[in-house]
Amino acid sequence: MRFILFIALIIVLMLAFRMFAGRLQSLLKTLQHKQPGTGGSHQNHPGEAMVRCAHCGIHLPRSEAYTSQGQTWCSEEHARLGHK
Ligand SMILES: [Zn+2]
């Protein structure tokens, strides 16, 4: 009789572990979905294209650059000043 109880205990533990693992997996999935695109971050994305300011020649990520007249600029002021 004790042996059967022992087996039953192991089955219950296995089921509990599987439920826990499933919950953990779904939790990890939601975390992974939340991470990209938090928005408003100033950090450079790895592998993001760098562009050059046509006025001062500084390099900056494309997402932070100003684009006008087919050129890229580091700031609104340099876009207004145009080519050096
Ligand atoms: Zn500039």
PDB file of the backbone (N, CA, C, O) and the ligand in Angstrom, with CONECT records:
HET     ZN  A 101       1
ATOM      1  N   MET A   1       0.835  -1.220   0.000  1.00  0.00           N
ATOM      2  CA  MET A   1       0.000   0.000   0.000  1.00  0.00           C
ATOM      3  C   MET A   1       0.864   1.262   0.000  1.00  0.00           C
ATOM      4  O   MET A   1       0.555   2.244  -0.675  1.00  0.00           O
ATOM      5  N   ARG A   2       1.924   1.215   0.753  1.00  0.00           N
ATOM      6  CA  ARG A   2       2.812   2.386   0.822  1.00  0.00           C
ATOM      7  C   ARG A   2       3.416   2.695  -0.542  1.00  0.00           C
ATOM      8  O   ARG A   2       3.587   3.852  -0.925  1.00  0.00           O
ATOM      9  N   PHE A   3       3.735   1.617  -1.263  1.00  0.00           N
ATOM     10  CA  PHE A   3       4.338   1.772  -2.588  1.00  0.00           C
ATOM     11  C   PHE A   3       3.391   2.522  -3.530  1.00  0.00           C
ATOM     12  O   PHE A   3       3.821   3.389  -4.290  1.00  0.00           O
ATOM     13  N   ILE A   4       2.097   2.180  -3.474  1.00  0.00           N
ATOM     14  CA  ILE A   4       1.102   2.843  -4.332  1.00  0.00           C
ATOM     15  C   ILE A   4       0.989   4.328  -3.975  1.00  0.00           C
ATOM     16  O   ILE A   4       0.885   5.186  -4.851  1.00  0.00           O
ATOM     17  N   LEU A   5       1.011   4.609  -2.680  1.00  0.00           N
ATOM     18  CA  LEU A   5       0.954   6.015  -2.242  1.00  0.00           C
ATOM     19  C   LEU A   5       2.169   6.785  -2.763  1.00  0.00           C
ATOM     20  O   LEU A   5       2.066   7.936  -3.187  1.00  0.00           O
ATOM     21  N   PHE A   6       3.315   6.115  -2.716  1.00  0.00           N
ATOM     22  CA  PHE A   6       4.554   6.733  -3.201  1.00  0.00           C
ATOM     23  C   PHE A   6       4.454   7.065  -4.692  1.00  0.00           C
ATOM     24  O   PHE A   6       4.838   8.151  -5.126  1.00  0.00           O
ATOM     25  N   ILE A   7       3.926   6.099  -5.476  1.00  0.00           N
ATOM     26  CA  ILE A   7       3.747   6.324  -6.919  1.00  0.00           C
ATOM     27  C   ILE A   7       2.777   7.481  -7.163  1.00  0.00           C
ATOM     28  O   ILE A   7       3.009   8.338  -8.016  1.00  0.00           O
ATOM     29  N   ALA A   8       1.684   7.485  -6.390  1.00  0.00           N
ATOM     30  CA  ALA A   8       0.678   8.540  -6.542  1.00  0.00           C
ATOM     31  C   ALA A   8       1.298   9.907  -6.246  1.00  0.00           C
ATOM     32  O   ALA A   8       1.011  10.893  -6.926  1.00  0.00           O
ATOM     33  N   LEU A   9       2.137   9.948  -5.236  1.00  0.00           N
ATOM     34  CA  LEU A   9       2.805  11.197  -4.863  1.00  0.00           C
ATOM     35  C   LEU A   9       3.702  11.680  -6.005  1.00  0.00           C
ATOM     36  O   LEU A   9       3.730  12.869  -6.320  1.00  0.00           O
ATOM     37  N   ILE A  10       4.432  10.749  -6.619  1.00  0.00           N
ATOM     38  CA  ILE A  10       5.328  11.122  -7.730  1.00  0.00           C
ATOM     39  C   ILE A  10       4.525  11.654  -8.903  1.00  0.00           C
ATOM     40  O   ILE A  10       4.913  12.637  -9.535  1.00  0.00           O
ATOM     41  N   ILE A  11       3.382  10.991  -9.200  1.00  0.00           N
ATOM     42  CA  ILE A  11       2.540  11.449 -10.318  1.00  0.00           C
ATOM     43  C   ILE A  11       2.029  12.867 -10.047  1.00  0.00           C
ATOM     44  O   ILE A  11       2.039  13.725 -10.930  1.00  0.00           O
ATOM     45  N   VAL A  12       1.584  13.092  -8.812  1.00  0.00           N
ATOM     46  CA  VAL A  12       1.083  14.424  -8.449  1.00  0.00           C
ATOM     47  C   VAL A  12       2.190  15.462  -8.586  1.00  0.00           C
ATOM     48  O   VAL A  12       1.967  16.557  -9.102  1.00  0.00           O
ATOM     49  N   LEU A  13       3.385  15.107  -8.120  1.00  0.00           N
ATOM     50  CA  LEU A  13       4.521  16.035  -8.216  1.00  0.00           C
ATOM     51  C   LEU A  13       4.854  16.342  -9.675  1.00  0.00           C
ATOM     52  O   LEU A  13       5.151  17.482 -10.032  1.00  0.00           O
ATOM     53  N   MET A  14       4.799  15.288 -10.520  1.00  0.00           N
ATOM     54  CA  MET A  14       5.102  15.486 -11.940  1.00  0.00           C
ATOM     55  C   MET A  14       4.079  16.413 -12.594  1.00  0.00           C
ATOM     56  O   MET A  14       4.426  17.300 -13.373  1.00  0.00           O
ATOM     57  N   LEU A  15       2.793  16.181 -12.252  1.00  0.00           N
ATOM     58  CA  LEU A  15       1.737  17.036 -12.807  1.00  0.00           C
ATOM     59  C   LEU A  15       1.919  18.480 -12.344  1.00  0.00           C
ATOM     60  O   LEU A  15       1.768  19.418 -13.126  1.00  0.00           O
ATOM     61  N   ALA A  16       2.245  18.645 -11.065  1.00  0.00           N
ATOM     62  CA  ALA A  16       2.461  19.987 -10.520  1.00  0.00           C
ATOM     63  C   ALA A  16       3.640  20.649 -11.222  1.00  0.00           C
ATOM     64  O   ALA A  16       3.591  21.833 -11.554  1.00  0.00           O
ATOM     65  N   PHE A  17       4.696  19.877 -11.444  1.00  0.00           N
ATOM     66  CA  PHE A  17       5.880  20.417 -12.108  1.00  0.00           C
ATOM     67  C   PHE A  17       5.563  20.841 -13.538  1.00  0.00           C
ATOM     68  O   PHE A  17       6.016  21.886 -14.005  1.00  0.00           O
ATOM     69  N   ARG A  18       4.765  20.000 -14.235  1.00  0.00           N
ATOM     70  CA  ARG A  18       4.414  20.341 -15.615  1.00  0.00           C
ATOM     71  C   ARG A  18       3.571  21.606 -15.675  1.00  0.00           C
ATOM     72  O   ARG A  18       3.754  22.445 -16.557  1.00  0.00           O
ATOM     73  N   MET A  19       2.636  21.737 -14.717  1.00  0.00           N
ATOM     74  CA  MET A  19       1.818  22.953 -14.675  1.00  0.00           C
ATOM     75  C   MET A  19       2.691  24.168 -14.422  1.00  0.00           C
ATOM     76  O   MET A  19       2.528  25.213 -15.053  1.00  0.00           O
ATOM     77  N   PHE A  20       3.626  24.014 -13.485  1.00  0.00           N
ATOM     78  CA  PHE A  20       4.531  25.108 -13.146  1.00  0.00           C
ATOM     79  C   PHE A  20       5.387  25.491 -14.349  1.00  0.00           C
ATOM     80  O   PHE A  20       5.584  26.673 -14.634  1.00  0.00           O
ATOM     81  N   ALA A  21       5.902  24.462 -15.063  1.00  0.00           N
ATOM     82  CA  ALA A  21       6.734  24.720 -16.228  1.00  0.00           C
ATOM     83  C   ALA A  21       5.935  25.438 -17.310  1.00  0.00           C
ATOM     84  O   ALA A  21       6.443  26.340 -17.976  1.00  0.00           O
ATOM     85  N   GLY A  22       4.679  25.028 -17.477  1.00  0.00           N
ATOM     86  CA  GLY A  22       3.826  25.678 -18.475  1.00  0.00           C
ATOM     87  C   GLY A  22       3.584  27.131 -18.140  1.00  0.00           C
ATOM     88  O   GLY A  22       3.626  28.001 -19.010  1.00  0.00           O
ATOM     89  N   ARG A  23       3.327  27.388 -16.848  1.00  0.00           N
ATOM     90  CA  ARG A  23       3.115  28.776 -16.423  1.00  0.00           C
ATOM     91  C   ARG A  23       4.369  29.609 -16.628  1.00  0.00           C
ATOM     92  O   ARG A  23       4.309  30.757 -17.069  1.00  0.00           O
ATOM     93  N   LEU A  24       5.511  29.002 -16.298  1.00  0.00           N
ATOM     94  CA  LEU A  24       6.784  29.697 -16.446  1.00  0.00           C
ATOM     95  C   LEU A  24       7.025  30.041 -17.916  1.00  0.00           C
ATOM     96  O   LEU A  24       7.479  31.137 -18.245  1.00  0.00           O
ATOM     97  N   GLN A  25       6.712  29.081 -18.795  1.00  0.00           N
ATOM     98  CA  GLN A  25       6.933  29.291 -20.220  1.00  0.00           C
ATOM     99  C   GLN A  25       6.067  30.443 -20.746  1.00  0.00           C
ATOM    100  O   GLN A  25       6.543  31.294 -21.498  1.00  0.00           O
ATOM    101  N   SER A  26       4.789  30.459 -20.340  1.00  0.00           N
ATOM    102  CA  SER A  26       3.909  31.525 -20.812  1.00  0.00           C
ATOM    103  C   SER A  26       4.339  32.867 -20.243  1.00  0.00           C
ATOM    104  O   SER A  26       4.211  33.902 -20.898  1.00  0.00           O
ATOM    105  N   LEU A  27       4.849  32.841 -19.020  1.00  0.00           N
ATOM    106  CA  LEU A  27       5.348  34.069 -18.405  1.00  0.00           C
ATOM    107  C   LEU A  27       6.543  34.602 -19.185  1.00  0.00           C
ATOM    108  O   LEU A  27       6.638  35.799 -19.456  1.00  0.00           O
ATOM    109  N   LEU A  28       7.453  33.700 -19.542  1.00  0.00           N
ATOM    110  CA  LEU A  28       8.628  34.092 -20.320  1.00  0.00           C
ATOM    111  C   LEU A  28       8.208  34.645 -21.678  1.00  0.00           C
ATOM    112  O   LEU A  28       8.803  35.598 -22.180  1.00  0.00           O
ATOM    113  N   LYS A  29       7.180  34.040 -22.265  1.00  0.00           N
ATOM    114  CA  LYS A  29       6.709  34.503 -23.572  1.00  0.00           C
ATOM    115  C   LYS A  29       6.191  35.930 -23.482  1.00  0.00           C
ATOM    116  O   LYS A  29       6.505  36.764 -24.331  1.00  0.00           O
ATOM    117  N   THR A  30       5.391  36.213 -22.446  1.00  0.00           N
ATOM    118  CA  THR A  30       4.847  37.553 -22.311  1.00  0.00           C
ATOM    119  C   THR A  30       5.961  38.560 -22.053  1.00  0.00           C
ATOM    120  O   THR A  30       5.902  39.696 -22.525  1.00  0.00           O
ATOM    121  N   LEU A  31       6.982  38.138 -21.298  1.00  0.00           N
ATOM    122  CA  LEU A  31       8.111  39.029 -21.051  1.00  0.00           C
ATOM    123  C   LEU A  31       8.858  39.324 -22.337  1.00  0.00           C
ATOM    124  O   LEU A  31       9.261  40.459 -22.590  1.00  0.00           O
ATOM    125  N   GLN A  32       9.042  38.277 -23.156  1.00  0.00           N
ATOM    126  CA  GLN A  32       9.761  38.470 -24.419  1.00  0.00           C
ATOM    127  C   GLN A  32       8.974  39.374 -25.359  1.00  0.00           C
ATOM    128  O   GLN A  32       9.554  40.128 -26.140  1.00  0.00           O
ATOM    129  N   HIS A  33       7.627  39.293 -25.276  1.00  0.00           N
ATOM    130  CA  HIS A  33       6.819  40.140 -26.149  1.00  0.00           C
ATOM    131  C   HIS A  33       6.848  41.594 -25.707  1.00  0.00           C
ATOM    132  O   HIS A  33       6.704  42.512 -26.515  1.00  0.00           O
ATOM    133  N   LYS A  34       7.040  41.786 -24.397  1.00  0.00           N
ATOM    134  CA  LYS A  34       7.023  43.150 -23.877  1.00  0.00           C
ATOM    135  C   LYS A  34       8.318  43.896 -24.169  1.00  0.00           C
ATOM    136  O   LYS A  34       8.315  45.113 -24.357  1.00  0.00           O
ATOM    137  N   GLN A  35       9.440  43.148 -24.207  1.00  0.00           N
ATOM    138  CA  GLN A  35      10.745  43.807 -24.288  1.00  0.00           C
ATOM    139  C   GLN A  35      10.932  44.713 -25.508  1.00  0.00           C
ATOM    140  O   GLN A  35      11.297  45.876 -25.333  1.00  0.00           O
ATOM    141  N   PRO A  36      10.698  44.235 -26.739  1.00  0.00           N
ATOM    142  CA  PRO A  36      10.978  45.122 -27.873  1.00  0.00           C
ATOM    143  C   PRO A  36       9.929  46.212 -27.989  1.00  0.00           C
ATOM    144  O   PRO A  36       8.756  46.008 -27.679  1.00  0.00           O
ATOM    145  N   GLY A  37      10.379  47.373 -28.443  1.00  0.00           N
ATOM    146  CA  GLY A  37       9.450  48.467 -28.716  1.00  0.00           C
ATOM    147  C   GLY A  37       8.850  49.073 -27.477  1.00  0.00           C
ATOM    148  O   GLY A  37       7.651  49.351 -27.451  1.00  0.00           O
ATOM    149  N   THR A  38       9.642  49.287 -26.448  1.00  0.00           N
ATOM    150  CA  THR A  38       9.123  49.951 -25.269  1.00  0.00           C
ATOM    151  C   THR A  38       8.854  51.423 -25.559  1.00  0.00           C
ATOM    152  O   THR A  38       8.040  52.050 -24.881  1.00  0.00           O
ATOM    153  N   GLY A  39       9.532  51.976 -26.559  1.00  0.00           N
ATOM    154  CA  GLY A  39       9.233  53.325 -27.018  1.00  0.00           C
ATOM    155  C   GLY A  39       9.900  54.389 -26.173  1.00  0.00           C
ATOM    156  O   GLY A  39      10.005  54.258 -24.953  1.00  0.00           O
ATOM    157  N   GLY A  40      10.350  55.447 -26.835  1.00  0.00           N
ATOM    158  CA  GLY A  40      10.900  56.585 -26.133  1.00  0.00           C
ATOM    159  C   GLY A  40      12.278  56.368 -25.568  1.00  0.00           C
ATOM    160  O   GLY A  40      12.759  57.214 -24.814  1.00  0.00           O
ATOM    161  N   SER A  41      12.928  55.294 -25.888  1.00  0.00           N
ATOM    162  CA  SER A  41      14.264  55.056 -25.371  1.00  0.00           C
ATOM    163  C   SER A  41      15.288  55.723 -26.267  1.00  0.00           C
ATOM    164  O   SER A  41      15.130  55.770 -27.487  1.00  0.00           O
ATOM    165  N   HIS A  42      16.327  56.230 -25.657  1.00  0.00           N
ATOM    166  CA  HIS A  42      17.371  56.893 -26.429  1.00  0.00           C
ATOM    167  C   HIS A  42      18.511  55.950 -26.766  1.00  0.00           C
ATOM    168  O   HIS A  42      19.480  56.339 -27.417  1.00  0.00           O
ATOM    169  N   GLN A  43      18.388  54.701 -26.315  1.00  0.00           N
ATOM    170  CA  GLN A  43      19.475  53.768 -26.562  1.00  0.00           C
ATOM    171  C   GLN A  43      19.501  53.369 -28.028  1.00  0.00           C
ATOM    172  O   GLN A  43      18.465  53.194 -28.670  1.00  0.00           O
ATOM    173  N   ASN A  44      20.722  53.233 -28.537  1.00  0.00           N
ATOM    174  CA  ASN A  44      20.882  52.827 -29.921  1.00  0.00           C
ATOM    175  C   ASN A  44      20.489  51.371 -30.082  1.00  0.00           C
ATOM    176  O   ASN A  44      20.861  50.519 -29.275  1.00  0.00           O
ATOM    177  N   HIS A  45      19.740  51.101 -31.124  1.00  0.00           N
ATOM    178  CA  HIS A  45      19.424  49.716 -31.419  1.00  0.00           C
ATOM    179  C   HIS A  45      20.655  49.076 -32.031  1.00  0.00           C
ATOM    180  O   HIS A  45      21.274  49.657 -32.922  1.00  0.00           O
ATOM    181  N   PRO A  46      21.015  47.909 -31.575  1.00  0.00           N
ATOM    182  CA  PRO A  46      22.169  47.243 -32.175  1.00  0.00           C
ATOM    183  C   PRO A  46      21.916  46.955 -33.640  1.00  0.00           C
ATOM    184  O   PRO A  46      20.884  46.400 -34.018  1.00  0.00           O
ATOM    185  N   GLY A  47      22.877  47.343 -34.450  1.00  0.00           N
ATOM    186  CA  GLY A  47      22.740  47.105 -35.881  1.00  0.00           C
ATOM    187  C   GLY A  47      21.939  48.156 -36.595  1.00  0.00           C
ATOM    188  O   GLY A  47      21.664  48.020 -37.787  1.00  0.00           O
ATOM    189  N   GLU A  48      21.550  49.222 -35.885  1.00  0.00           N
ATOM    190  CA  GLU A  48      20.808  50.277 -36.566  1.00  0.00           C
ATOM    191  C   GLU A  48      21.729  51.055 -37.479  1.00  0.00           C
ATOM    192  O   GLU A  48      22.898  51.271 -37.161  1.00  0.00           O
ATOM    193  N   ALA A  49      21.197  51.475 -38.617  1.00  0.00           N
ATOM    194  CA  ALA A  49      22.007  52.176 -39.595  1.00  0.00           C
ATOM    195  C   ALA A  49      22.432  53.528 -39.053  1.00  0.00           C
ATOM    196  O   ALA A  49      21.636  54.252 -38.454  1.00  0.00           O
ATOM    197  N   MET A  50      23.694  53.859 -39.270  1.00  0.00           N
ATOM    198  CA  MET A  50      24.209  55.154 -38.869  1.00  0.00           C
ATOM    199  C   MET A  50      24.167  56.085 -40.073  1.00  0.00           C
ATOM    200  O   MET A  50      24.458  55.687 -41.202  1.00  0.00           O
ATOM    201  N   VAL A  51      23.796  57.340 -39.802  1.00  0.00           N
ATOM    202  CA  VAL A  51      23.790  58.329 -40.875  1.00  0.00           C
ATOM    203  C   VAL A  51      24.706  59.476 -40.486  1.00  0.00           C
ATOM    204  O   VAL A  51      25.081  59.625 -39.323  1.00  0.00           O
ATOM    205  N   ARG A  52      25.056  60.275 -41.467  1.00  0.00           N
ATOM    206  CA  ARG A  52      26.034  61.334 -41.250  1.00  0.00           C
ATOM    207  C   ARG A  52      25.350  62.679 -41.419  1.00  0.00           C
ATOM    208  O   ARG A  52      24.578  62.884 -42.356  1.00  0.00           O
ATOM    209  N   CYS A  53      25.637  63.584 -40.510  1.00  0.00           N
ATOM    210  CA  CYS A  53      25.112  64.940 -40.653  1.00  0.00           C
ATOM    211  C   CYS A  53      25.824  65.614 -41.819  1.00  0.00           C
ATOM    212  O   CYS A  53      27.054  65.624 -41.880  1.00  0.00           O
ATOM    213  N   ALA A  54      25.055  66.173 -42.739  1.00  0.00           N
ATOM    214  CA  ALA A  54      25.641  66.786 -43.927  1.00  0.00           C
ATOM    215  C   ALA A  54      26.309  68.123 -43.599  1.00  0.00           C
ATOM    216  O   ALA A  54      27.041  68.669 -44.425  1.00  0.00           O
ATOM    217  N   HIS A  55      26.061  68.649 -42.402  1.00  0.00           N
ATOM    218  CA  HIS A  55      26.672  69.933 -42.036  1.00  0.00           C
ATOM    219  C   HIS A  55      27.983  69.734 -41.271  1.00  0.00           C
ATOM    220  O   HIS A  55      29.025  70.243 -41.684  1.00  0.00           O
ATOM    221  N   CYS A  56      27.935  68.995 -40.160  1.00  0.00           N
ATOM    222  CA  CYS A  56      29.131  68.863 -39.321  1.00  0.00           C
ATOM    223  C   CYS A  56      29.799  67.493 -39.443  1.00  0.00           C
ATOM    224  O   CYS A  56      30.896  67.292 -38.922  1.00  0.00           O
ATOM    225  N   GLY A  57      29.159  66.571 -40.114  1.00  0.00           N
ATOM    226  CA  GLY A  57      29.793  65.284 -40.368  1.00  0.00           C
ATOM    227  C   GLY A  57      29.710  64.294 -39.230  1.00  0.00           C
ATOM    228  O   GLY A  57      30.328  63.231 -39.289  1.00  0.00           O
ATOM    229  N   ILE A  58      28.952  64.626 -38.185  1.00  0.00           N
ATOM    230  CA  ILE A  58      28.833  63.708 -37.048  1.00  0.00           C
ATOM    231  C   ILE A  58      27.966  62.516 -37.454  1.00  0.00           C
ATOM    232  O   ILE A  58      27.036  62.642 -38.251  1.00  0.00           O
ATOM    233  N   HIS A  59      28.296  61.367 -36.887  1.00  0.00           N
ATOM    234  CA  HIS A  59      27.510  60.164 -37.162  1.00  0.00           C
ATOM    235  C   HIS A  59      26.504  59.928 -36.042  1.00  0.00           C
ATOM    236  O   HIS A  59      26.830  60.070 -34.863  1.00  0.00           O
ATOM    237  N   LEU A  60      25.301  59.573 -36.412  1.00  0.00           N
ATOM    238  CA  LEU A  60      24.267  59.319 -35.417  1.00  0.00           C
ATOM    239  C   LEU A  60      23.270  58.291 -35.949  1.00  0.00           C
ATOM    240  O   LEU A  60      23.152  58.104 -37.160  1.00  0.00           O
ATOM    241  N   PRO A  61      22.556  57.626 -35.041  1.00  0.00           N
ATOM    242  CA  PRO A  61      21.589  56.624 -35.499  1.00  0.00           C
ATOM    243  C   PRO A  61      20.492  57.265 -36.339  1.00  0.00           C
ATOM    244  O   PRO A  61      20.095  58.408 -36.113  1.00  0.00           O
ATOM    245  N   ARG A  62      20.017  56.504 -37.307  1.00  0.00           N
ATOM    246  CA  ARG A  62      19.015  57.033 -38.233  1.00  0.00           C
ATOM    247  C   ARG A  62      17.767  57.526 -37.510  1.00  0.00           C
ATOM    248  O   ARG A  62      17.148  58.510 -37.914  1.00  0.00           O
ATOM    249  N   SER A  63      17.405  56.823 -36.429  1.00  0.00           N
ATOM    250  CA  SER A  63      16.159  57.181 -35.740  1.00  0.00           C
ATOM    251  C   SER A  63      16.260  58.532 -35.039  1.00  0.00           C
ATOM    252  O   SER A  63      15.240  59.147 -34.730  1.00  0.00           O
ATOM    253  N   GLU A  64      17.502  59.005 -34.784  1.00  0.00           N
ATOM    254  CA  GLU A  64      17.669  60.285 -34.097  1.00  0.00           C
ATOM    255  C   GLU A  64      18.010  61.403 -35.065  1.00  0.00           C
ATOM    256  O   GLU A  64      18.145  62.555 -34.653  1.00  0.00           O
ATOM    257  N   ALA A  65      18.153  61.084 -36.347  1.00  0.00           N
ATOM    258  CA  ALA A  65      18.577  62.079 -37.316  1.00  0.00           C
ATOM    259  C   ALA A  65      17.379  62.815 -37.915  1.00  0.00           C
ATOM    260  O   ALA A  65      16.278  62.269 -37.985  1.00  0.00           O
ATOM    261  N   TYR A  66      17.602  64.042 -38.341  1.00  0.00           N
ATOM    262  CA  TYR A  66      16.604  64.817 -39.063  1.00  0.00           C
ATOM    263  C   TYR A  66      16.837  64.602 -40.559  1.00  0.00           C
ATOM    264  O   TYR A  66      17.975  64.552 -41.026  1.00  0.00           O
ATOM    265  N   THR A  67      15.770  64.481 -41.273  1.00  0.00           N
ATOM    266  CA  THR A  67      15.886  64.286 -42.712  1.00  0.00           C
ATOM    267  C   THR A  67      15.128  65.395 -43.415  1.00  0.00           C
ATOM    268  O   THR A  67      13.938  65.604 -43.182  1.00  0.00           O
ATOM    269  N   SER A  68      15.847  66.107 -44.288  1.00  0.00           N
ATOM    270  CA  SER A  68      15.181  67.103 -45.129  1.00  0.00           C
ATOM    271  C   SER A  68      16.029  67.320 -46.369  1.00  0.00           C
ATOM    272  O   SER A  68      17.250  67.172 -46.331  1.00  0.00           O
ATOM    273  N   GLN A  69      15.387  67.666 -47.453  1.00  0.00           N
ATOM    274  CA  GLN A  69      16.038  67.896 -48.752  1.00  0.00           C
ATOM    275  C   GLN A  69      16.919  66.708 -49.147  1.00  0.00           C
ATOM    276  O   GLN A  69      17.966  66.880 -49.772  1.00  0.00           O
ATOM    277  N   GLY A  70      16.489  65.523 -48.781  1.00  0.00           N
ATOM    278  CA  GLY A  70      17.233  64.323 -49.165  1.00  0.00           C
ATOM    279  C   GLY A  70      18.550  64.151 -48.429  1.00  0.00           C
ATOM    280  O   GLY A  70      19.367  63.314 -48.813  1.00  0.00           O
ATOM    281  N   GLN A  71      18.770  64.935 -47.372  1.00  0.00           N
ATOM    282  CA  GLN A  71      19.993  64.817 -46.586  1.00  0.00           C
ATOM    283  C   GLN A  71      19.629  64.503 -45.138  1.00  0.00           C
ATOM    284  O   GLN A  71      18.493  64.702 -44.707  1.00  0.00           O
ATOM    285  N   THR A  72      20.601  64.018 -44.415  1.00  0.00           N
ATOM    286  CA  THR A  72      20.387  63.762 -42.992  1.00  0.00           C
ATOM    287  C   THR A  72      21.200  64.756 -42.173  1.00  0.00           C
ATOM    288  O   THR A  72      22.301  65.154 -42.552  1.00  0.00           O
ATOM    289  N   TRP A  73      20.622  65.143 -41.038  1.00  0.00           N
ATOM    290  CA  TRP A  73      21.236  66.161 -40.187  1.00  0.00           C
ATOM    291  C   TRP A  73      21.150  65.724 -38.733  1.00  0.00           C
ATOM    292  O   TRP A  73      20.265  64.959 -38.350  1.00  0.00           O
ATOM    293  N   CYS A  74      22.096  66.227 -37.919  1.00  0.00           N
ATOM    294  CA  CYS A  74      22.111  65.841 -36.517  1.00  0.00           C
ATOM    295  C   CYS A  74      21.106  66.655 -35.717  1.00  0.00           C
ATOM    296  O   CYS A  74      20.677  66.223 -34.647  1.00  0.00           O
ATOM    297  N   SER A  75      20.723  67.826 -36.216  1.00  0.00           N
ATOM    298  CA  SER A  75      19.792  68.670 -35.473  1.00  0.00           C
ATOM    299  C   SER A  75      19.014  69.539 -36.451  1.00  0.00           C
ATOM    300  O   SER A  75      19.387  69.684 -37.615  1.00  0.00           O
ATOM    301  N   GLU A  76      17.932  70.107 -35.956  1.00  0.00           N
ATOM    302  CA  GLU A  76      17.109  70.985 -36.774  1.00  0.00           C
ATOM    303  C   GLU A  76      17.918  72.187 -37.254  1.00  0.00           C
ATOM    304  O   GLU A  76      17.749  72.662 -38.378  1.00  0.00           O
ATOM    305  N   GLU A  77      18.797  72.666 -36.383  1.00  0.00           N
ATOM    306  CA  GLU A  77      19.599  73.836 -36.715  1.00  0.00           C
ATOM    307  C   GLU A  77      20.507  73.555 -37.905  1.00  0.00           C
ATOM    308  O   GLU A  77      20.616  74.361 -38.829  1.00  0.00           O
ATOM    309  N   HIS A  78      21.156  72.392 -37.862  1.00  0.00           N
ATOM    310  CA  HIS A  78      22.055  72.061 -38.966  1.00  0.00           C
ATOM    311  C   HIS A  78      21.276  71.816 -40.253  1.00  0.00           C
ATOM    312  O   HIS A  78      21.785  72.073 -41.344  1.00  0.00           O
ATOM    313  N   ALA A  79      20.049  71.322 -40.133  1.00  0.00           N
ATOM    314  CA  ALA A  79      19.216  71.161 -41.326  1.00  0.00           C
ATOM    315  C   ALA A  79      18.905  72.516 -41.921  1.00  0.00           C
ATOM    316  O   ALA A  79      18.841  72.664 -43.141  1.00  0.00           O
ATOM    317  N   ARG A  80      18.710  73.520 -41.055  1.00  0.00           N
ATOM    318  CA  ARG A  80      18.421  74.880 -41.511  1.00  0.00           C
ATOM    319  C   ARG A  80      19.678  75.517 -42.127  1.00  0.00           C
ATOM    320  O   ARG A  80      19.604  76.208 -43.143  1.00  0.00           O
ATOM    321  N   LEU A  81      20.831  75.269 -41.491  1.00  0.00           N
ATOM    322  CA  LEU A  81      22.079  75.858 -41.983  1.00  0.00           C
ATOM    323  C   LEU A  81      22.504  75.258 -43.315  1.00  0.00           C
ATOM    324  O   LEU A  81      23.130  75.935 -44.131  1.00  0.00           O
ATOM    325  N   GLY A  82      22.168  73.991 -43.540  1.00  0.00           N
ATOM    326  CA  GLY A  82      22.514  73.338 -44.789  1.00  0.00           C
ATOM    327  C   GLY A  82      23.967  72.929 -44.833  1.00  0.00           C
ATOM    328  O   GLY A  82      24.621  72.807 -43.797  1.00  0.00           O
ATOM    329  N   HIS A  83      24.466  72.720 -46.023  1.00  0.00           N
ATOM    330  CA  HIS A  83      25.848  72.262 -46.184  1.00  0.00           C
ATOM    331  C   HIS A  83      26.833  73.307 -45.694  1.00  0.00           C
ATOM    332  O   HIS A  83      26.605  74.510 -45.823  1.00  0.00           O
ATOM    333  N   LYS A  84      27.897  72.840 -45.145  1.00  0.00           N
ATOM    334  CA  LYS A  84      28.953  73.711 -44.640  1.00  0.00           C
ATOM    335  C   LYS A  84      29.695  74.350 -45.805  1.00  0.00           C
ATOM    336  O   LYS A  84      30.628  75.124 -45.593  1.00  0.00           O
TER     337      LYS A  84
HETATM  338 ZN    ZN A 101      25.414  68.474 -37.525  1.00  0.00          ZN2+
END
